[in-house]
Amino acid sequence: MKEYIIATNNKHKVEEIQKALGDKIKLVTLKELGCKEEIPETADTLKGNAKQKAEYIYNKFGKDCFADDTGLEVEALDGRPGVYSARYAGEGCSFEDNIDKLLEEMDGKTNRKACFKTVICLIENKEEFYFEGKCEGSILTERYGKGGFGYDPVFVPKGYGESFAEMSLDEKNKISHRGLAVKELVKHLLKK
Ligand code: IMP
């Protein structure tokens, strides 16, 4: 079975992506490789960060790998938090801190439109490939649901009546930014 390193330490993400890949491809996690260090992500675009993370792991381990970067762009906040979604409330902040800050900034705003975007950079035999996915929706005024991670409890995808955190992983994967980007990645990986 073909193996790829997934350049993330986020176990929710590994679980989501492995589920989308099924049993055709095995993901090797950084934990399994004993790689505990923080991977640099200092670019100012999602694509730049995905590339930086994938190149870092490829150069370190010399094995095919991919990395993803995701941002939540909120229309009323001029696209913030965007590429800074992970540390929106400050260095070392939690998902809860980020949601608190988002709800605070969105207080009283009537335009609740937002969009999750994911870019995946795959490095295979030194060649780089990019896959993208997006999911439009809106920001709720309070948290709903216990599932998922990150901003899931306050994000409702367009055309749905529940937040990402109220959906099953399967439901979320079908329509989510990362699910759609992974679909493109899988299409590419299974072409061979
Ligand atoms: P990353 O680049 O995938 O690590 O994502 C950056 C940040 O965006 C994360 O720390 C989360 O706060 C948020 N995020 C990424 N993906 C999701 C998702 O599927 N749902 C909710 N929040 C997400």
py3Dmol code that shows the C-alpha trace and the ligand (Angstrom):
import py3Dmol

protein = """\
ATOM      1  CA  MET A   1       0.000   0.000   0.000  1.00  0.00           C
ATOM      2  CA  LYS A   2       1.312   3.447  -0.937  1.00  0.00           C
ATOM      3  CA  GLU A   3       2.297   5.604   2.019  1.00  0.00           C
ATOM      4  CA  TYR A   4       2.350   9.380   2.381  1.00  0.00           C
ATOM      5  CA  ILE A   5       3.475  11.471   5.292  1.00  0.00           C
ATOM      6  CA  ILE A   6       0.799  13.868   6.461  1.00  0.00           C
ATOM      7  CA  ALA A   7       2.506  16.977   7.743  1.00  0.00           C
ATOM      8  CA  THR A   8       0.277  17.860  10.660  1.00  0.00           C
ATOM      9  CA  ASN A   9       0.052  17.192  14.381  1.00  0.00           C
ATOM     10  CA  ASN A  10      -3.690  17.754  14.440  1.00  0.00           C
ATOM     11  CA  LYS A  11      -5.272  14.356  15.163  1.00  0.00           C
ATOM     12  CA  HIS A  12      -8.744  15.522  14.105  1.00  0.00           C
ATOM     13  CA  LYS A  13      -7.348  16.310  10.680  1.00  0.00           C
ATOM     14  CA  VAL A  14      -5.538  12.978  10.319  1.00  0.00           C
ATOM     15  CA  GLU A  15      -8.761  11.199  11.266  1.00  0.00           C
ATOM     16  CA  GLU A  16     -10.829  13.244   8.790  1.00  0.00           C
ATOM     17  CA  ILE A  17      -8.394  12.750   5.907  1.00  0.00           C
ATOM     18  CA  GLN A  18      -7.786   9.031   6.557  1.00  0.00           C
ATOM     19  CA  LYS A  19     -11.545   8.545   6.525  1.00  0.00           C
ATOM     20  CA  ALA A  20     -11.834  10.288   3.156  1.00  0.00           C
ATOM     21  CA  LEU A  21      -8.951   8.217   1.724  1.00  0.00           C
ATOM     22  CA  GLY A  22     -10.409   4.903   2.865  1.00  0.00           C
ATOM     23  CA  ASP A  23      -8.082   1.913   2.892  1.00  0.00           C
ATOM     24  CA  LYS A  24      -6.388   2.665  -0.431  1.00  0.00           C
ATOM     25  CA  ILE A  25      -3.650   4.849   0.987  1.00  0.00           C
ATOM     26  CA  LYS A  26      -1.862   4.764   4.317  1.00  0.00           C
ATOM     27  CA  LEU A  27      -1.086   8.008   6.065  1.00  0.00           C
ATOM     28  CA  VAL A  28       2.054   8.149   8.173  1.00  0.00           C
ATOM     29  CA  THR A  29       1.763  10.731  10.925  1.00  0.00           C
ATOM     30  CA  LEU A  30       4.528  12.931  12.304  1.00  0.00           C
ATOM     31  CA  LYS A  31       3.997  11.225  15.661  1.00  0.00           C
ATOM     32  CA  GLU A  32       4.721   7.825  14.079  1.00  0.00           C
ATOM     33  CA  LEU A  33       7.935   9.294  12.647  1.00  0.00           C
ATOM     34  CA  GLY A  34       8.905  10.677  16.052  1.00  0.00           C
ATOM     35  CA  CYS A  35       8.862  14.218  14.660  1.00  0.00           C
ATOM     36  CA  LYS A  36       7.820  16.397  17.577  1.00  0.00           C
ATOM     37  CA  GLU A  37       9.092  19.771  16.456  1.00  0.00           C
ATOM     38  CA  GLU A  38       6.920  22.677  15.419  1.00  0.00           C
ATOM     39  CA  ILE A  39       6.773  22.918  11.603  1.00  0.00           C
ATOM     40  CA  PRO A  40       7.325  26.484  10.425  1.00  0.00           C
ATOM     41  CA  GLU A  41       4.369  28.228   8.780  1.00  0.00           C
ATOM     42  CA  THR A  42       5.349  31.838   8.351  1.00  0.00           C
ATOM     43  CA  ALA A  43       3.986  32.600   4.871  1.00  0.00           C
ATOM     44  CA  ASP A  44       1.185  35.114   4.415  1.00  0.00           C
ATOM     45  CA  THR A  45      -0.983  32.952   2.160  1.00  0.00           C
ATOM     46  CA  LEU A  46      -2.588  29.517   2.602  1.00  0.00           C
ATOM     47  CA  LYS A  47      -0.739  28.228  -0.458  1.00  0.00           C
ATOM     48  CA  GLY A  48       2.571  29.568   0.857  1.00  0.00           C
ATOM     49  CA  ASN A  49       2.084  27.864   4.214  1.00  0.00           C
ATOM     50  CA  ALA A  50       1.039  24.533   2.682  1.00  0.00           C
ATOM     51  CA  LYS A  51       4.155  24.639   0.459  1.00  0.00           C
ATOM     52  CA  GLN A  52       6.430  25.601   3.355  1.00  0.00           C
ATOM     53  CA  LYS A  53       5.175  22.761   5.573  1.00  0.00           C
ATOM     54  CA  ALA A  54       5.305  20.106   2.834  1.00  0.00           C
ATOM     55  CA  GLU A  55       8.826  21.143   1.765  1.00  0.00           C
ATOM     56  CA  TYR A  56      10.048  21.100   5.361  1.00  0.00           C
ATOM     57  CA  ILE A  57       8.886  17.498   5.878  1.00  0.00           C
ATOM     58  CA  TYR A  58       9.997  16.340   2.433  1.00  0.00           C
ATOM     59  CA  ASN A  59      13.486  17.738   2.984  1.00  0.00           C
ATOM     60  CA  LYS A  60      13.696  16.204   6.438  1.00  0.00           C
ATOM     61  CA  PHE A  61      12.407  12.686   5.677  1.00  0.00           C
ATOM     62  CA  GLY A  62      12.839  12.398   1.889  1.00  0.00           C
ATOM     63  CA  LYS A  63       9.433  10.704   1.519  1.00  0.00           C
ATOM     64  CA  ASP A  64       6.348  11.705  -0.453  1.00  0.00           C
ATOM     65  CA  CYS A  65       4.175  13.879   1.711  1.00  0.00           C
ATOM     66  CA  PHE A  66       1.473  16.499   1.790  1.00  0.00           C
ATOM     67  CA  ALA A  67       0.513  19.405   3.990  1.00  0.00           C
ATOM     68  CA  ASP A  68      -2.627  21.486   4.160  1.00  0.00           C
ATOM     69  CA  ASP A  69      -3.411  24.940   5.363  1.00  0.00           C
ATOM     70  CA  THR A  70      -6.862  26.264   6.102  1.00  0.00           C
ATOM     71  CA  GLY A  71      -8.308  29.666   6.841  1.00  0.00           C
ATOM     72  CA  LEU A  72     -11.713  31.055   7.678  1.00  0.00           C
ATOM     73  CA  GLU A  73     -12.449  34.257   5.748  1.00  0.00           C
ATOM     74  CA  VAL A  74     -15.226  36.390   7.207  1.00  0.00           C
ATOM     75  CA  GLU A  75     -16.701  38.979   4.859  1.00  0.00           C
ATOM     76  CA  ALA A  76     -17.643  41.576   7.499  1.00  0.00           C
ATOM     77  CA  LEU A  77     -14.097  41.363   8.920  1.00  0.00           C
ATOM     78  CA  ASP A  78     -12.421  42.038   5.560  1.00  0.00           C
ATOM     79  CA  GLY A  79     -11.395  38.391   5.234  1.00  0.00           C
ATOM     80  CA  ARG A  80     -10.026  37.971   8.757  1.00  0.00           C
ATOM     81  CA  PRO A  81      -8.901  35.714  10.437  1.00  0.00           C
ATOM     82  CA  GLY A  82      -7.888  34.100   7.085  1.00  0.00           C
ATOM     83  CA  VAL A  83      -4.357  32.733   7.079  1.00  0.00           C
ATOM     84  CA  TYR A  84      -4.104  33.646  10.786  1.00  0.00           C
ATOM     85  CA  SER A  85      -7.106  31.511  11.837  1.00  0.00           C
ATOM     86  CA  ALA A  86      -5.084  29.266  14.190  1.00  0.00           C
ATOM     87  CA  ARG A  87      -3.679  32.142  16.257  1.00  0.00           C
ATOM     88  CA  TYR A  88      -6.462  34.685  15.839  1.00  0.00           C
ATOM     89  CA  ALA A  89      -6.729  35.313  19.607  1.00  0.00           C
ATOM     90  CA  GLY A  90      -2.945  35.358  20.041  1.00  0.00           C
ATOM     91  CA  GLU A  91       0.051  33.000  20.170  1.00  0.00           C
ATOM     92  CA  GLY A  92      -0.765  29.762  22.032  1.00  0.00           C
ATOM     93  CA  CYS A  93      -4.514  30.450  22.132  1.00  0.00           C
ATOM     94  CA  SER A  94      -7.131  27.670  22.207  1.00  0.00           C
ATOM     95  CA  PHE A  95      -9.998  26.963  19.790  1.00  0.00           C
ATOM     96  CA  GLU A  96     -12.312  28.360  22.476  1.00  0.00           C
ATOM     97  CA  ASP A  97     -10.319  31.633  22.672  1.00  0.00           C
ATOM     98  CA  ASN A  98     -10.555  32.011  18.892  1.00  0.00           C
ATOM     99  CA  ILE A  99     -14.321  31.462  18.879  1.00  0.00           C
ATOM    100  CA  ASP A 100     -14.747  33.967  21.729  1.00  0.00           C
ATOM    101  CA  LYS A 101     -12.787  36.569  19.782  1.00  0.00           C
ATOM    102  CA  LEU A 102     -14.709  35.883  16.564  1.00  0.00           C
ATOM    103  CA  LEU A 103     -18.097  36.163  18.296  1.00  0.00           C
ATOM    104  CA  GLU A 104     -16.984  39.388  19.940  1.00  0.00           C
ATOM    105  CA  GLU A 105     -15.824  40.919  16.660  1.00  0.00           C
ATOM    106  CA  MET A 106     -19.034  39.804  14.949  1.00  0.00           C
ATOM    107  CA  ASP A 107     -21.249  41.218  17.685  1.00  0.00           C
ATOM    108  CA  GLY A 108     -24.012  43.283  16.064  1.00  0.00           C
ATOM    109  CA  LYS A 109     -22.894  42.523  12.495  1.00  0.00           C
ATOM    110  CA  THR A 110     -25.726  41.589  10.160  1.00  0.00           C
ATOM    111  CA  ASN A 111     -23.527  40.314   7.335  1.00  0.00           C
ATOM    112  CA  ARG A 112     -22.539  36.871   8.720  1.00  0.00           C
ATOM    113  CA  LYS A 113     -21.109  35.463   5.444  1.00  0.00           C
ATOM    114  CA  ALA A 114     -17.885  33.456   5.742  1.00  0.00           C
ATOM    115  CA  CYS A 115     -15.898  30.942   3.756  1.00  0.00           C
ATOM    116  CA  PHE A 116     -13.484  28.194   4.788  1.00  0.00           C
ATOM    117  CA  LYS A 117     -10.630  27.630   2.318  1.00  0.00           C
ATOM    118  CA  THR A 118      -8.102  24.798   2.231  1.00  0.00           C
ATOM    119  CA  VAL A 119      -4.999  24.434   0.103  1.00  0.00           C
ATOM    120  CA  ILE A 120      -3.086  21.142   0.007  1.00  0.00           C
ATOM    121  CA  CYS A 121       0.483  20.904  -1.282  1.00  0.00           C
ATOM    122  CA  LEU A 122       1.567  17.395  -2.296  1.00  0.00           C
ATOM    123  CA  ILE A 123       5.206  16.581  -3.019  1.00  0.00           C
ATOM    124  CA  GLU A 124       5.709  13.423  -5.036  1.00  0.00           C
ATOM    125  CA  ASN A 125       9.139  12.571  -6.409  1.00  0.00           C
ATOM    126  CA  LYS A 126      10.211  16.191  -5.915  1.00  0.00           C
ATOM    127  CA  GLU A 127       7.251  17.484  -7.953  1.00  0.00           C
ATOM    128  CA  GLU A 128       4.699  19.798  -6.291  1.00  0.00           C
ATOM    129  CA  PHE A 129       0.927  19.639  -6.841  1.00  0.00           C
ATOM    130  CA  TYR A 130      -1.772  21.876  -5.349  1.00  0.00           C
ATOM    131  CA  PHE A 131      -5.405  21.081  -4.530  1.00  0.00           C
ATOM    132  CA  GLU A 132      -8.005  23.508  -3.226  1.00  0.00           C
ATOM    133  CA  GLY A 133     -11.429  23.355  -1.631  1.00  0.00           C
ATOM    134  CA  LYS A 134     -13.822  25.904  -0.223  1.00  0.00           C
ATOM    135  CA  CYS A 135     -17.034  25.898   1.762  1.00  0.00           C
ATOM    136  CA  GLU A 136     -19.275  28.950   1.971  1.00  0.00           C
ATOM    137  CA  GLY A 137     -21.520  29.553   4.938  1.00  0.00           C
ATOM    138  CA  SER A 138     -22.203  31.889   7.811  1.00  0.00           C
ATOM    139  CA  ILE A 139     -21.144  32.649  11.370  1.00  0.00           C
ATOM    140  CA  LEU A 140     -23.670  31.943  14.138  1.00  0.00           C
ATOM    141  CA  THR A 141     -24.146  34.224  17.135  1.00  0.00           C
ATOM    142  CA  GLU A 142     -23.405  31.413  19.612  1.00  0.00           C
ATOM    143  CA  ARG A 143     -21.941  27.894  19.726  1.00  0.00           C
ATOM    144  CA  TYR A 144     -23.953  24.871  18.553  1.00  0.00           C
ATOM    145  CA  GLY A 145     -22.808  21.228  18.752  1.00  0.00           C
ATOM    146  CA  LYS A 146     -19.965  19.345  20.352  1.00  0.00           C
ATOM    147  CA  GLY A 147     -18.240  17.647  17.391  1.00  0.00           C
ATOM    148  CA  GLY A 148     -15.396  18.706  15.117  1.00  0.00           C
ATOM    149  CA  PHE A 149     -12.778  21.251  16.099  1.00  0.00           C
ATOM    150  CA  GLY A 150     -11.718  24.850  15.580  1.00  0.00           C
ATOM    151  CA  TYR A 151     -14.551  27.151  14.517  1.00  0.00           C
ATOM    152  CA  ASP A 152     -16.968  24.252  13.811  1.00  0.00           C
ATOM    153  CA  PRO A 153     -19.523  25.168  16.537  1.00  0.00           C
ATOM    154  CA  VAL A 154     -20.106  28.645  15.037  1.00  0.00           C
ATOM    155  CA  PHE A 155     -20.015  27.838  11.308  1.00  0.00           C
ATOM    156  CA  VAL A 156     -23.106  26.775   9.332  1.00  0.00           C
ATOM    157  CA  PRO A 157     -22.480  25.730   5.732  1.00  0.00           C
ATOM    158  CA  LYS A 158     -24.694  27.384   3.102  1.00  0.00           C
ATOM    159  CA  GLY A 159     -27.953  25.484   2.565  1.00  0.00           C
ATOM    160  CA  TYR A 160     -27.736  23.553   5.863  1.00  0.00           C
ATOM    161  CA  GLY A 161     -29.577  24.024   9.149  1.00  0.00           C
ATOM    162  CA  GLU A 162     -26.848  22.843  11.505  1.00  0.00           C
ATOM    163  CA  SER A 163     -23.300  23.792  12.385  1.00  0.00           C
ATOM    164  CA  PHE A 164     -20.279  21.708  11.377  1.00  0.00           C
ATOM    165  CA  ALA A 165     -20.024  20.684  15.049  1.00  0.00           C
ATOM    166  CA  GLU A 166     -23.536  19.182  14.920  1.00  0.00           C
ATOM    167  CA  MET A 167     -22.759  17.069  11.847  1.00  0.00           C
ATOM    168  CA  SER A 168     -21.210  13.614  11.700  1.00  0.00           C
ATOM    169  CA  LEU A 169     -17.672  13.417  10.340  1.00  0.00           C
ATOM    170  CA  ASP A 170     -19.024  11.786   7.156  1.00  0.00           C
ATOM    171  CA  GLU A 171     -21.519  14.581   6.569  1.00  0.00           C
ATOM    172  CA  LYS A 172     -18.888  17.254   7.176  1.00  0.00           C
ATOM    173  CA  ASN A 173     -16.307  15.561   4.925  1.00  0.00           C
ATOM    174  CA  LYS A 174     -18.736  15.535   1.994  1.00  0.00           C
ATOM    175  CA  ILE A 175     -19.117  19.306   1.889  1.00  0.00           C
ATOM    176  CA  SER A 176     -16.218  20.795   3.814  1.00  0.00           C
ATOM    177  CA  HIS A 177     -13.333  22.829   2.383  1.00  0.00           C
ATOM    178  CA  ARG A 178     -10.834  20.149   3.442  1.00  0.00           C
ATOM    179  CA  GLY A 179     -13.116  17.309   2.285  1.00  0.00           C
ATOM    180  CA  LEU A 180     -13.321  18.873  -1.203  1.00  0.00           C
ATOM    181  CA  ALA A 181      -9.565  19.543  -1.372  1.00  0.00           C
ATOM    182  CA  VAL A 182      -8.870  15.968  -0.190  1.00  0.00           C
ATOM    183  CA  LYS A 183     -11.246  14.672  -2.875  1.00  0.00           C
ATOM    184  CA  GLU A 184      -9.078  16.362  -5.505  1.00  0.00           C
ATOM    185  CA  LEU A 185      -5.932  14.967  -3.843  1.00  0.00           C
ATOM    186  CA  VAL A 186      -7.401  11.442  -3.776  1.00  0.00           C
ATOM    187  CA  LYS A 187      -8.435  11.717  -7.446  1.00  0.00           C
ATOM    188  CA  HIS A 188      -4.831  12.564  -8.252  1.00  0.00           C
ATOM    189  CA  LEU A 189      -3.354   9.809  -6.075  1.00  0.00           C
ATOM    190  CA  LEU A 190      -5.633   7.135  -7.478  1.00  0.00           C
ATOM    191  CA  LYS A 191      -4.981   8.109 -11.116  1.00  0.00           C
ATOM    192  CA  LYS A 192      -1.811   6.025 -11.123  1.00  0.00           C
TER     193      LYS A 192
END
"""
ligand_1 = """\
23
IMP
P -4.935 24.607 9.700
O -4.141 25.403 8.772
O -5.651 23.489 9.035
O -4.193 24.182 10.941
O -6.127 25.505 10.212
C -5.925 26.738 10.843
C -7.028 26.977 11.825
O -8.268 27.068 11.123
C -7.225 25.870 12.850
O -6.443 26.091 13.999
C -8.681 25.979 13.181
O -8.894 26.975 14.133
C -9.283 26.432 11.878
N -9.806 25.292 11.103
C -9.172 24.572 10.152
N -9.976 23.624 9.659
C -11.150 23.752 10.312
C -12.390 23.034 10.240
O -12.602 22.089 9.479
N -13.348 23.481 11.063
C -13.191 24.515 11.919
N -12.066 25.187 12.043
C -11.047 24.814 11.229
"""
view = py3Dmol.view(width=600, height=400)
view.addModel(protein, "pdb")
view.setStyle({"model": 0}, {"cartoon": {"style": "trace"}})
view.addModel(ligand_1, "xyz")
view.setStyle({"model": 1}, {"stick": {}})
view.zoomTo()
view.show()
